[in-house]
Amino acid sequence: MVALLLVLLIALILFGAGFALKALWFVALVVLAIWLVGFFARSSGPGGGRGRWYRW
C-alpha cells in the first residue's frame, strides 16, 4: 500500500512539473513575440539613428 501511494505521489509531482514546464514554454514564447515586435517596431532615436525601444 505504501509503495502504491509513493508511486502515485511521484506521478503527481512529475505531472505537475511537466505542466509547469509547458506553461513556462508558453510564457517564453509570448515574451519572445513581444520582444521581436518591439525590436522591429522601435522608434527613431536622437540624431536620426535608430534608438532602443527599452529603457535600461
C-alpha positions in Angstrom: 0.0 0.0 0.0 2.8 2.4 0.9 4.6 1.6 -2.4 1.4 2.4 -4.4 1.0 5.7 -2.6 4.6 6.5 -3.2 4.2 5.8 -7.0 1.1 7.9 -7.1 2.8 10.8 -5.3 5.8 10.6 -7.7 3.4 10.5 -10.7 1.6 13.6 -9.4 4.8 15.5 -8.8 6.1 14.7 -12.3 2.7 15.7 -13.9 2.8 19.0 -12.0 6.4 19.6 -13.1 5.5 18.8 -16.7 2.5 21.2 -16.6 4.7 23.9 -15.1 7.4 23.5 -17.8 4.8 23.6 -20.5 3.3 26.8 -19.1 6.9 28.3 -18.9 7.4 27.5 -22.6 4.2 29.4 -23.4 5.3 32.3 -21.3 8.7 32.3 -23.0 7.1 32.3 -26.5 4.9 35.2 -25.6 7.8 37.2 -24.2 9.8 36.4 -27.4 7.0 37.6 -29.6 6.7 40.8 -27.7 10.4 41.3 -27.8 10.5 40.7 -31.6 7.7 43.2 -32.2 9.5 45.8 -30.1 12.7 45.1 -31.8 11.3 45.6 -35.3 8.9 48.5 -34.4 11.3 50.6 -32.4 11.2 54.3 -32.9 13.9 56.6 -34.2 16.3 57.9 -31.5 18.0 61.2 -31.2 20.3 62.3 -34.0 18.3 60.4 -36.6 19.6 56.9 -35.5 17.5 54.0 -34.5 17.1 54.1 -30.7 16.4 51.3 -28.3 12.8 50.5 -27.6 13.5 49.7 -23.9 14.9 52.0 -21.2 17.8 50.3 -19.4 
